[in-house]
Amino acid sequence: MKTEQKKIDMGELLSFYMESRFVRGEQLANLLGRTGQTISKYRTTSVMRSDMIAEISYALKHNFFQDMANLLPAEFTVNTELNSNNQRYMDQLQEENKVLKIQNELLIQLNRKGS
């Protein structure tokens, strides 16, 4: 039995972003070197090539691929090797944050004793 798939409408995602961030079609057209008519077409089409999504993402500095991924079921897997460097960096920052919190608390206590 085929599982029901939620359709991801790229034009809808783009339109929502543009409306919520007050980005006019002409602005995006200028960033991409396209016409306003082309941007209108992008906003009304549900399917878009990944290279075009990437180009729009870079132009607007917004990750539309992540927006699409967020619409997929949470139990879907991801390629952890792609994210492993980011995860290691995040883990390192969390450890540093713990140490800084301890140091901060010690300094507060010492300051209270010295006053």
N, CA, C and O atoms as CSV, one atom per row, in Angstrom:
chain,resi,resn,atom,element,x,y,z
A,1,MET,N,N,0.840,-1.177,0.000
A,1,MET,CA,C,0.000,0.000,0.000
A,1,MET,C,C,0.887,1.242,0.000
A,1,MET,O,O,1.806,1.357,0.811
A,2,LYS,N,N,0.612,2.148,-0.892
A,2,LYS,CA,C,1.382,3.371,-1.012
A,2,LYS,C,C,0.987,4.349,0.092
A,2,LYS,O,O,-0.196,4.587,0.336
A,3,THR,N,N,2.008,4.916,0.758
A,3,THR,CA,C,1.712,5.884,1.810
A,3,THR,C,C,1.378,7.233,1.176
A,3,THR,O,O,1.912,7.598,0.129
A,4,GLU,N,N,0.489,7.954,1.834
A,4,GLU,CA,C,0.080,9.254,1.323
A,4,GLU,C,C,1.202,10.258,1.546
A,4,GLU,O,O,1.751,10.365,2.642
A,5,GLN,N,N,1.531,10.986,0.496
A,5,GLN,CA,C,2.594,11.973,0.571
A,5,GLN,C,C,2.002,13.371,0.579
A,5,GLN,O,O,1.103,13.689,-0.199
A,6,LYS,N,N,2.520,14.194,1.469
A,6,LYS,CA,C,2.115,15.580,1.501
A,6,LYS,C,C,2.854,16.292,0.379
A,6,LYS,O,O,4.078,16.201,0.288
A,7,LYS,N,N,2.136,16.988,-0.461
A,7,LYS,CA,C,2.754,17.719,-1.567
A,7,LYS,C,C,3.443,18.967,-1.033
A,7,LYS,O,O,2.875,19.704,-0.226
A,8,ILE,N,N,4.661,19.195,-1.485
A,8,ILE,CA,C,5.409,20.387,-1.117
A,8,ILE,C,C,5.368,21.328,-2.313
A,8,ILE,O,O,5.909,21.026,-3.377
A,9,ASP,N,N,4.725,22.459,-2.126
A,9,ASP,CA,C,4.529,23.443,-3.193
A,9,ASP,C,C,5.592,24.524,-3.063
A,9,ASP,O,O,5.509,25.378,-2.180
A,10,MET,N,N,6.598,24.488,-3.948
A,10,MET,CA,C,7.702,25.435,-3.869
A,10,MET,C,C,7.231,26.860,-4.123
A,10,MET,O,O,7.712,27.790,-3.475
A,11,GLY,N,N,6.314,27.047,-5.038
A,11,GLY,CA,C,5.796,28.384,-5.305
A,11,GLY,C,C,5.114,28.971,-4.079
A,11,GLY,O,O,5.219,30.166,-3.805
A,12,GLU,N,N,4.419,28.116,-3.351
A,12,GLU,CA,C,3.760,28.542,-2.117
A,12,GLU,C,C,4.787,28.934,-1.058
A,12,GLU,O,O,4.621,29.940,-0.369
A,13,LEU,N,N,5.846,28.139,-0.930
A,13,LEU,CA,C,6.913,28.473,0.014
A,13,LEU,C,C,7.572,29.808,-0.341
A,13,LEU,O,O,7.824,30.636,0.535
A,14,LEU,N,N,7.844,30.007,-1.619
A,14,LEU,CA,C,8.460,31.243,-2.073
A,14,LEU,C,C,7.537,32.433,-1.823
A,14,LEU,O,O,7.972,33.469,-1.320
A,15,SER,N,N,6.278,32.281,-2.175
A,15,SER,CA,C,5.306,33.370,-1.966
A,15,SER,C,C,5.172,33.715,-0.494
A,15,SER,O,O,5.144,34.891,-0.132
A,16,PHE,N,N,5.087,32.700,0.360
A,16,PHE,CA,C,4.972,32.950,1.800
A,16,PHE,C,C,6.176,33.727,2.302
A,16,PHE,O,O,6.032,34.692,3.052
A,17,TYR,N,N,7.374,33.301,1.884
A,17,TYR,CA,C,8.594,33.992,2.312
A,17,TYR,C,C,8.555,35.448,1.850
A,17,TYR,O,O,8.800,36.360,2.640
A,18,MET,N,N,8.248,35.662,0.580
A,18,MET,CA,C,8.274,37.014,0.034
A,18,MET,C,C,7.245,37.914,0.719
A,18,MET,O,O,7.526,39.075,1.015
A,19,GLU,N,N,6.066,37.376,0.964
A,19,GLU,CA,C,5.027,38.180,1.617
A,19,GLU,C,C,5.373,38.471,3.068
A,19,GLU,O,O,5.155,39.587,3.541
A,20,SER,N,N,5.903,37.497,3.775
A,20,SER,CA,C,6.205,37.695,5.190
A,20,SER,C,C,7.423,38.597,5.396
A,20,SER,O,O,7.562,39.214,6.453
A,21,ARG,N,N,8.304,38.679,4.400
A,21,ARG,CA,C,9.507,39.514,4.508
A,21,ARG,C,C,9.388,40.788,3.662
A,21,ARG,O,O,10.345,41.551,3.538
A,22,PHE,N,N,8.213,41.005,3.090
A,22,PHE,CA,C,7.937,42.194,2.268
A,22,PHE,C,C,8.926,42.340,1.111
A,22,PHE,O,O,9.402,43.436,0.817
A,23,VAL,N,N,9.223,41.212,0.460
A,23,VAL,CA,C,10.099,41.211,-0.709
A,23,VAL,C,C,9.210,41.324,-1.943
A,23,VAL,O,O,8.334,40.490,-2.173
A,24,ARG,N,N,9.449,42.364,-2.727
A,24,ARG,CA,C,8.659,42.549,-3.947
A,24,ARG,C,C,9.238,41.690,-5.070
A,24,ARG,O,O,10.428,41.375,-5.077
A,25,GLY,N,N,8.400,41.326,-5.993
A,25,GLY,CA,C,8.830,40.510,-7.129
A,25,GLY,C,C,9.944,41.163,-7.919
A,25,GLY,O,O,10.858,40.489,-8.393
A,26,GLU,N,N,9.865,42.499,-8.061
A,26,GLU,CA,C,10.894,43.220,-8.817
A,26,GLU,C,C,12.251,43.126,-8.119
A,26,GLU,O,O,13.291,43.064,-8.774
A,27,GLN,N,N,12.232,43.117,-6.788
A,27,GLN,CA,C,13.487,43.001,-6.037
A,27,GLN,C,C,14.157,41.657,-6.316
A,27,GLN,O,O,15.353,41.591,-6.603
A,28,LEU,N,N,13.366,40.592,-6.227
A,28,LEU,CA,C,13.919,39.272,-6.495
A,28,LEU,C,C,14.346,39.159,-7.949
A,28,LEU,O,O,15.379,38.559,-8.249
A,29,ALA,N,N,13.559,39.733,-8.858
A,29,ALA,CA,C,13.912,39.704,-10.279
A,29,ALA,C,C,15.267,40.367,-10.505
A,29,ALA,O,O,16.092,39.850,-11.259
A,30,ASN,N,N,15.501,41.499,-9.861
A,30,ASN,CA,C,16.793,42.186,-9.997
A,30,ASN,C,C,17.936,41.352,-9.432
A,30,ASN,O,O,19.012,41.285,-10.027
A,31,LEU,N,N,17.704,40.716,-8.280
A,31,LEU,CA,C,18.742,39.884,-7.674
A,31,LEU,C,C,19.126,38.712,-8.569
A,31,LEU,O,O,20.290,38.314,-8.633
A,32,LEU,N,N,18.126,38.168,-9.259
A,32,LEU,CA,C,18.358,36.982,-10.096
A,32,LEU,C,C,18.671,37.321,-11.551
A,32,LEU,O,O,19.075,36.452,-12.322
A,33,GLY,N,N,18.485,38.577,-11.920
A,33,GLY,CA,C,18.663,38.943,-13.324
A,33,GLY,C,C,17.563,38.378,-14.197
A,33,GLY,O,O,17.801,38.008,-15.347
A,34,ARG,N,N,16.360,38.312,-13.654
A,34,ARG,CA,C,15.193,37.793,-14.375
A,34,ARG,C,C,14.138,38.892,-14.466
A,34,ARG,O,O,14.314,39.979,-13.915
A,35,THR,N,N,13.061,38.607,-15.153
A,35,THR,CA,C,11.963,39.572,-15.264
A,35,THR,C,C,10.960,39.342,-14.141
A,35,THR,O,O,10.922,38.275,-13.528
A,36,GLY,N,N,10.153,40.362,-13.887
A,36,GLY,CA,C,9.084,40.241,-12.907
A,36,GLY,C,C,8.107,39.145,-13.300
A,36,GLY,O,O,7.552,38.463,-12.438
A,37,GLN,N,N,7.894,38.975,-14.607
A,37,GLN,CA,C,6.993,37.932,-15.104
A,37,GLN,C,C,7.515,36.541,-14.744
A,37,GLN,O,O,6.737,35.649,-14.405
A,38,THR,N,N,8.835,36.360,-14.818
A,38,THR,CA,C,9.438,35.074,-14.454
A,38,THR,C,C,9.238,34.801,-12.968
A,38,THR,O,O,8.945,33.671,-12.579
A,39,ILE,N,N,9.395,35.830,-12.137
A,39,ILE,CA,C,9.201,35.662,-10.693
A,39,ILE,C,C,7.753,35.299,-10.402
A,39,ILE,O,O,7.484,34.458,-9.545
A,40,SER,N,N,6.822,35.923,-11.106
A,40,SER,CA,C,5.400,35.575,-10.933
A,40,SER,C,C,5.163,34.120,-11.283
A,40,SER,O,O,4.388,33.433,-10.618
A,41,LYS,N,N,5.826,33.650,-12.320
A,41,LYS,CA,C,5.710,32.241,-12.720
A,41,LYS,C,C,6.258,31.328,-11.617
A,41,LYS,O,O,5.648,30.312,-11.288
A,42,TYR,N,N,7.427,31.701,-11.041
A,42,TYR,CA,C,8.001,30.905,-9.955
A,42,TYR,C,C,7.030,30.801,-8.781
A,42,TYR,O,O,6.913,29.750,-8.152
A,43,ARG,N,N,6.340,31.893,-8.497
A,43,ARG,CA,C,5.458,31.936,-7.334
A,43,ARG,C,C,4.177,31.126,-7.548
A,43,ARG,O,O,3.502,30.774,-6.580
A,44,THR,N,N,3.845,30.836,-8.772
A,44,THR,CA,C,2.602,30.103,-9.039
A,44,THR,C,C,2.828,28.651,-9.436
A,44,THR,O,O,1.873,27.893,-9.603
A,45,THR,N,N,4.081,28.266,-9.586
A,45,THR,CA,C,4.359,26.874,-9.940
A,45,THR,C,C,4.653,26.075,-8.680
A,45,THR,O,O,5.296,26.573,-7.756
A,46,SER,N,N,4.186,24.851,-8.647
A,46,SER,CA,C,4.400,24.036,-7.449
A,46,SER,C,C,5.722,23.283,-7.502
A,46,SER,O,O,6.247,22.880,-6.464
A,47,VAL,N,N,6.264,23.089,-8.697
A,47,VAL,CA,C,7.484,22.309,-8.874
A,47,VAL,C,C,8.573,23.212,-9.435
A,47,VAL,O,O,8.331,24.004,-10.345
A,48,MET,N,N,9.774,23.085,-8.882
A,48,MET,CA,C,10.888,23.907,-9.337
A,48,MET,C,C,12.158,23.074,-9.309
A,48,MET,O,O,12.333,22.227,-8.432
A,49,ARG,N,N,13.033,23.312,-10.256
A,49,ARG,CA,C,14.307,22.594,-10.310
A,49,ARG,C,C,15.165,22.971,-9.116
A,49,ARG,O,O,15.109,24.102,-8.634
A,50,SER,N,N,15.954,22.025,-8.642
A,50,SER,CA,C,16.773,22.267,-7.457
A,50,SER,C,C,17.817,23.359,-7.689
A,50,SER,O,O,18.136,24.101,-6.760
A,51,ASP,N,N,18.357,23.476,-8.906
A,51,ASP,CA,C,19.338,24.532,-9.148
A,51,ASP,C,C,18.700,25.917,-9.055
A,51,ASP,O,O,19.352,26.879,-8.649
A,52,MET,N,N,17.427,26.015,-9.430
A,52,MET,CA,C,16.721,27.292,-9.322
A,52,MET,C,C,16.407,27.599,-7.862
A,52,MET,O,O,16.494,28.750,-7.434
A,53,ILE,N,N,16.044,26.574,-7.103
A,53,ILE,CA,C,15.796,26.765,-5.664
A,53,ILE,C,C,17.081,27.241,-4.995
A,53,ILE,O,O,17.047,28.135,-4.149
A,54,ALA,N,N,18.208,26.654,-5.368
A,54,ALA,CA,C,19.491,27.066,-4.797
A,54,ALA,C,C,19.801,28.511,-5.172
A,54,ALA,O,O,20.255,29.281,-4.326
A,55,GLU,N,N,19.566,28.883,-6.403
A,55,GLU,CA,C,19.839,30.252,-6.850
A,55,GLU,C,C,18.976,31.260,-6.083
A,55,GLU,O,O,19.464,32.310,-5.664
A,56,ILE,N,N,17.707,30.939,-5.906
A,56,ILE,CA,C,16.805,31.809,-5.140
A,56,ILE,C,C,17.244,31.858,-3.678
A,56,ILE,O,O,17.216,32.920,-3.057
A,57,SER,N,N,17.647,30.716,-3.129
A,57,SER,CA,C,18.106,30.663,-1.739
A,57,SER,C,C,19.304,31.578,-1.532
A,57,SER,O,O,19.350,32.333,-0.560
A,58,TYR,N,N,20.265,31.516,-2.434
A,58,TYR,CA,C,21.440,32.376,-2.318
A,58,TYR,C,C,21.068,33.847,-2.474
A,58,TYR,O,O,21.572,34.700,-1.743
A,59,ALA,N,N,20.192,34.142,-3.418
A,59,ALA,CA,C,19.805,35.535,-3.652
A,59,ALA,C,C,19.110,36.139,-2.432
A,59,ALA,O,O,19.353,37.292,-2.076
A,60,LEU,N,N,18.245,35.351,-1.798
A,60,LEU,CA,C,17.485,35.849,-0.650
A,60,LEU,C,C,18.148,35.532,0.685
A,60,LEU,O,O,17.685,35.966,1.740
A,61,LYS,N,N,19.246,34.767,0.626
A,61,LYS,CA,C,19.932,34.327,1.856
A,61,LYS,C,C,18.955,33.602,2.787
A,61,LYS,O,O,18.889,33.867,3.987
A,62,HIS,N,N,18.209,32.686,2.190
A,62,HIS,CA,C,17.216,31.896,2.925
A,62,HIS,C,C,17.265,30.462,2.418
A,62,HIS,O,O,17.331,30.231,1.211
A,63,ASN,N,N,17.233,29.499,3.334
A,63,ASN,CA,C,17.363,28.090,2.982
A,63,ASN,C,C,15.987,27.467,2.698
A,63,ASN,O,O,15.321,26.965,3.603
A,64,PHE,N,N,15.586,27.510,1.445
A,64,PHE,CA,C,14.309,26.918,1.053
A,64,PHE,C,C,14.359,25.389,1.095
A,64,PHE,O,O,13.324,24.740,1.247
A,65,PHE,N,N,15.548,24.816,0.961
A,65,PHE,CA,C,15.675,23.370,1.084
A,65,PHE,C,C,15.320,22.929,2.511
A,65,PHE,O,O,14.668,21.904,2.709
A,66,GLN,N,N,15.753,23.712,3.489
A,66,GLN,CA,C,15.416,23.399,4.885
A,66,GLN,C,C,13.921,23.545,5.106
A,66,GLN,O,O,13.317,22.742,5.817
A,67,ASP,N,N,13.312,24.574,4.498
A,67,ASP,CA,C,11.860,24.741,4.606
A,67,ASP,C,C,11.144,23.499,4.091
A,67,ASP,O,O,10.186,23.022,4.701
A,68,MET,N,N,11.621,22.980,2.959
A,68,MET,CA,C,11.007,21.776,2.396
A,68,MET,C,C,11.250,20.583,3.313
A,68,MET,O,O,10.343,19.785,3.548
A,69,ALA,N,N,12.468,20.456,3.831
A,69,ALA,CA,C,12.795,19.345,4.729
A,69,ALA,C,C,11.922,19.382,5.978
A,69,ALA,O,O,11.523,18.336,6.489
A,70,ASN,N,N,11.627,20.577,6.468
A,70,ASN,CA,C,10.793,20.709,7.661
A,70,ASN,C,C,9.360,20.238,7.426
A,70,ASN,O,O,8.637,19.950,8.379
A,71,LEU,N,N,8.958,20.159,6.190
A,71,LEU,CA,C,7.605,19.685,5.868
A,71,LEU,C,C,7.523,18.161,5.746
A,71,LEU,O,O,6.431,17.597,5.672
A,72,LEU,N,N,8.673,17.508,5.725
A,72,LEU,CA,C,8.693,16.045,5.651
A,72,LEU,C,C,8.476,15.463,7.043
A,72,LEU,O,O,8.720,16.143,8.040
A,73,PRO,N,N,8.023,14.221,7.124
A,73,PRO,CA,C,7.810,13.594,8.435
A,73,PRO,C,C,9.087,13.561,9.273
A,73,PRO,O,O,10.178,13.337,8.749
A,74,ALA,N,N,8.941,13.783,10.558
A,74,ALA,CA,C,10.081,13.860,11.482
A,74,ALA,C,C,10.863,12.542,11.540
A,74,ALA,O,O,12.056,12.548,11.846
A,75,GLU,N,N,10.208,11.424,11.253
A,75,GLU,CA,C,10.906,10.146,11.360
A,75,GLU,C,C,11.800,9.853,10.152
A,75,GLU,O,O,12.490,8.834,10.141
A,76,PHE,N,N,11.803,10.709,9.151
A,76,PHE,CA,C,12.684,10.508,8.006
A,76,PHE,C,C,14.138,10.674,8.452
A,76,PHE,O,O,14.445,11.500,9.311
A,77,THR,N,N,15.020,9.882,7.862
A,77,THR,CA,C,16.436,9.955,8.210
A,77,THR,C,C,17.118,11.057,7.405
A,77,THR,O,O,16.590,11.553,6.410
A,78,VAL,N,N,18.306,11.418,7.872
A,78,VAL,CA,C,19.149,12.371,7.149
A,78,VAL,C,C,20.545,11.801,7.076
A,78,VAL,O,O,20.896,10.911,7.851
A,79,ASN,N,N,21.335,12.294,6.166
A,79,ASN,CA,C,22.709,11.861,6.023
A,79,ASN,C,C,23.527,12.558,7.102
A,79,ASN,O,O,23.888,13.725,6.953
A,80,THR,N,N,23.815,11.861,8.165
A,80,THR,CA,C,24.497,12.467,9.307
A,80,THR,C,C,25.941,12.844,8.994
A,80,THR,O,O,26.494,13.731,9.644
A,81,GLU,N,N,26.560,12.193,8.019
A,81,GLU,CA,C,27.935,12.542,7.667
A,81,GLU,C,C,28.013,13.971,7.149
A,81,GLU,O,O,29.012,14.656,7.369
A,82,LEU,N,N,26.973,14.424,6.465
A,82,LEU,CA,C,26.961,15.798,5.967
A,82,LEU,C,C,26.900,16.793,7.110
A,82,LEU,O,O,27.426,17.901,7.005
A,83,ASN,N,N,26.261,16.402,8.198
A,83,ASN,CA,C,26.069,17.298,9.328
A,83,ASN,C,C,27.038,17.047,10.471
A,83,ASN,O,O,26.996,17.758,11.475
A,84,SER,N,N,27.909,16.056,10.343
A,84,SER,CA,C,28.752,15.671,11.475
A,84,SER,C,C,29.697,16.793,11.896
A,84,SER,O,O,29.895,16.994,13.094
A,85,ASN,N,N,30.282,17.523,10.967
A,85,ASN,CA,C,31.172,18.628,11.332
A,85,ASN,C,C,30.412,19.703,12.082
A,85,ASN,O,O,30.901,20.234,13.079
A,86,ASN,N,N,29.225,20.025,11.610
A,86,ASN,CA,C,28.402,21.024,12.302
A,86,ASN,C,C,28.021,20.542,13.692
A,86,ASN,O,O,28.015,21.320,14.646
A,87,GLN,N,N,27.707,19.267,13.804
A,87,GLN,CA,C,27.315,18.719,15.102
A,87,GLN,C,C,28.491,18.741,16.070
A,87,GLN,O,O,28.333,19.079,17.243
A,88,ARG,N,N,29.666,18.380,15.576
A,88,ARG,CA,C,30.860,18.423,16.437
A,88,ARG,C,C,31.127,19.847,16.905
A,88,ARG,O,O,31.457,20.065,18.071
A,89,TYR,N,N,30.989,20.801,16.018
A,89,TYR,CA,C,31.202,22.206,16.377
A,89,TYR,C,C,30.168,22.657,17.403
A,89,TYR,O,O,30.499,23.359,18.358
A,90,MET,N,N,28.912,22.251,17.203
A,90,MET,CA,C,27.860,22.607,18.143
A,90,MET,C,C,28.116,21.976,19.509
A,90,MET,O,O,27.934,22.625,20.538
A,91,ASP,N,N,28.533,20.729,19.520
A,91,ASP,CA,C,28.867,20.053,20.782
A,91,ASP,C,C,30.002,20.774,21.501
A,91,ASP,O,O,29.962,20.960,22.718
A,92,GLN,N,N,31.013,21.175,20.736
A,92,GLN,CA,C,32.144,21.897,21.312
A,92,GLN,C,C,31.671,23.218,21.921
A,92,GLN,O,O,32.072,23.574,23.029
A,93,LEU,N,N,30.823,23.938,21.200
A,93,LEU,CA,C,30.312,25.212,21.717
A,93,LEU,C,C,29.468,25.012,22.977
A,93,LEU,O,O,29.516,25.835,23.891
A,94,GLN,N,N,28.707,23.939,23.028
A,94,GLN,CA,C,27.902,23.671,24.219
A,94,GLN,C,C,28.787,23.379,25.419
A,94,GLN,O,O,28.488,23.812,26.532
A,95,GLU,N,N,29.872,22.651,25.202
A,95,GLU,CA,C,30.812,22.375,26.297
A,95,GLU,C,C,31.468,23.669,26.768
A,95,GLU,O,O,31.594,23.910,27.969
A,96,GLU,N,N,31.883,24.495,25.817
A,96,GLU,CA,C,32.485,25.777,26.185
A,96,GLU,C,C,31.485,26.631,26.964
A,96,GLU,O,O,31.857,27.319,27.915
A,97,ASN,N,N,30.240,26.583,26.565
A,97,ASN,CA,C,29.194,27.343,27.251
A,97,ASN,C,C,29.035,26.875,28.698
A,97,ASN,O,O,28.873,27.693,29.603
A,98,LYS,N,N,29.081,25.563,28.915
A,98,LYS,CA,C,28.992,25.021,30.279
A,98,LYS,C,C,30.142,25.546,31.141
A,98,LYS,O,O,29.933,25.977,32.276
A,99,VAL,N,N,31.358,25.505,30.588
A,99,VAL,CA,C,32.533,25.974,31.327
A,99,VAL,C,C,32.394,27.460,31.647
A,99,VAL,O,O,32.687,27.883,32.765
A,100,LEU,N,N,31.953,28.243,30.685
A,100,LEU,CA,C,31.793,29.679,30.899
A,100,LEU,C,C,30.735,29.980,31.955
A,100,LEU,O,O,30.888,30.921,32.735
A,101,LYS,N,N,29.674,29.197,31.986
A,101,LYS,CA,C,28.639,29.393,33.008
A,101,LYS,C,C,29.208,29.118,34.403
A,101,LYS,O,O,28.920,29.850,35.350
A,102,ILE,N,N,30.008,28.073,34.522
A,102,ILE,CA,C,30.628,27.742,35.811
A,102,ILE,C,C,31.586,28.860,36.224
A,102,ILE,O,O,31.573,29.304,37.372
A,103,GLN,N,N,32.406,29.305,35.289
A,103,GLN,CA,C,33.342,30.385,35.591
A,103,GLN,C,C,32.599,31.654,35.992
A,103,GLN,O,O,33.002,32.338,36.933
A,104,ASN,N,N,31.542,31.964,35.300
A,104,ASN,CA,C,30.738,33.145,35.605
A,104,ASN,C,C,30.152,33.053,37.012
A,104,ASN,O,O,30.183,34.024,37.768
A,105,GLU,N,N,29.624,31.896,37.354
A,105,GLU,CA,C,29.047,31.702,38.686
A,105,GLU,C,C,30.119,31.855,39.764
A,105,GLU,O,O,29.862,32.455,40.808
A,106,LEU,N,N,31.311,31.323,39.524
A,106,LEU,CA,C,32.416,31.471,40.485
A,106,LEU,C,C,32.807,32.939,40.652
A,106,LEU,O,O,33.051,33.398,41.768
A,107,LEU,N,N,32.865,33.655,39.565
A,107,LEU,CA,C,33.204,35.075,39.648
A,107,LEU,C,C,32.151,35.866,40.416
A,107,LEU,O,O,32.484,36.776,41.175
A,108,ILE,N,N,30.901,35.524,40.223
A,108,ILE,CA,C,29.823,36.184,40.961
A,108,ILE,C,C,29.966,35.910,42.453
A,108,ILE,O,O,29.852,36.822,43.273
A,109,GLN,N,N,30.216,34.655,42.798
A,109,GLN,CA,C,30.407,34.302,44.214
A,109,GLN,C,C,31.611,35.006,44.814
A,109,GLN,O,O,31.532,35.509,45.934
A,110,LEU,N,N,32.726,35.051,44.093
A,110,LEU,CA,C,33.914,35.739,44.596
A,110,LEU,C,C,33.669,37.233,44.767
A,110,LEU,O,O,34.143,37.846,45.723
A,111,ASN,N,N,32.934,37.801,43.842
A,111,ASN,CA,C,32.609,39.220,43.915
A,111,ASN,C,C,31.751,39.515,45.132
A,111,ASN,O,O,31.939,40.545,45.779
A,112,ARG,N,N,30.812,38.634,45.460
A,112,ARG,CA,C,29.961,38.808,46.630
A,112,ARG,C,C,30.779,38.741,47.922
A,112,ARG,O,O,30.551,39.515,48.852
A,113,LYS,N,N,31.742,37.800,47.969
A,113,LYS,CA,C,32.576,37.634,49.158
A,113,LYS,C,C,33.515,38.831,49.337
A,113,LYS,O,O,33.828,39.221,50.461
A,114,GLY,N,N,33.960,39.408,48.213
A,114,GLY,CA,C,34.875,40.523,48.289
A,114,GLY,C,C,34.195,41.843,48.635
A,114,GLY,O,O,34.861,42.792,49.049
A,115,SER,N,N,32.889,41.911,48.472
A,115,SER,CA,C,32.158,43.159,48.757
A,115,SER,C,C,31.829,43.342,50.193
A,115,SER,O,O,31.218,44.344,50.564
